[in-house]
Amino acid sequence: MTKNKVCTHCKTPIDCQPEAIDQCACSQVEVSSATRNFLRSSFHKCLCPSCLEKMEQLVQEGHANEFPRTRSEMVEGKHYYMENGYFVFTELYHFLKEQCCQNGCRHCVYGFKNRYL
């Protein structure tokens, strides 16, 4: 049975087929065990193929970088960008942090959406 859902990352409508996973669009994307482990620890439910590929790239990039421990280690455009005088952290920064703060961040890679924000 096909379930009409939306990708929990980009909100694109997807047809989820958990009963026939080999026919589901997500099964066409090859992801590493590191990406599977990351997604298991996240709040994500179903992801579209494009977001699965994006998560795979993010995990690979994350393993090649270290979390910036001090402000001077942060690189604008890579870890954050400025908007109206405020820091907006990127998906890479959130991934490198290795935990969700559950504040409903704009670029949360963990799939957390605070329903009260």
N, C-alpha and C positions, 0 to 999 in steps of 0.2 A: 504494500500500500504506500503510495506516494504521499508525503506530508508537505504541504506548502508552508515553507518557513522563510525566514530571512537570515542572511549571514549575520552572525552576532558581531562581526567586526565592521563591515561596510554597509550593512542593512540592505543589500541587494537581495531580491526575491530568489529563492532556490527551491528546487524539488529535492527533498531529503527522502532517501529510500533506505532506512535502517534495516528493513526486513530482507532486502536484496542489495546488500552493501556493494557487491561487485558491479552493480548497475548504477550505483550512485555516482554523481559527477566527482565527488571528493576522492573516490578510489582511483581516479585517473591520474592523480598527482602523487608523485613519489616524495615522501618526506623521510628524513632521517629519524633514528630512534631518539636523538636529542630533541628534535622538534616534537615528536610524539610525547615525550616526557614533559616538555614545557607545556604543551596543550592540555595534558591531563591535569596539571597543577593550576590551570587557569579557570576562569569563569565561562569560557566559550562553550557553546553547544555545537552548532553546525556552522562550518565556514565554507564559503564558495571556493572554487578552485584557484581563483586569482589571489584570495587572501591566504590560502594554504601555501601557495608559492611564495607570497610575501613573508609569511611567518618562517618558512624554511630559510629564506635569505637573511632575515633578521637574526635567527639563531646562529647561522654561520658567521655573520658579521659580529654578533655579540661575543662569540667564542674567540674572535681575533682581536678583541678590544678589552680594556680593563675599565672598571667603573672609576670615574674621576672622583678622587677623595677630597680634593680641595677645589676651590673656585678657580684657581689659576690653571688647573688641569682641564677645565671644561673648555670645549671648542664651540664657538658660536656656529650654528648651522649643522653641527653634528650632534651635540648634546642638548642644545636649546636654541631658541630664537627669541627676539624681543618683540613684544606687542604692547603698545600703549605704555611702555615703561616697565612692563612685567616680563619675567622669564616664563617662557612656555617650553616645557621639556619635551623632547622628541621621543618617538617610539624606542629608538636605540637606548636613550638614557633610562627610560622606564624598564626596559629589558635588562640592562646592566645592573640596575638596582636590585634585581632578583626577588622583588616582592611587591605586591600591590598595596598601596596606601589606602585604598577604598575611599578616595575623595572624589571619584568620578572625573578624573583627569581627561582632558581633550584627546590626548594621544595614548591612552591606556592600552597596552598590548595584552593585558590580562583578561579583557572582556568584562570588566566590572562597570556597571552602570548604576549609579545611585539614583533610585527612583524618587528621592526627595529633593534632588537638585534641580 
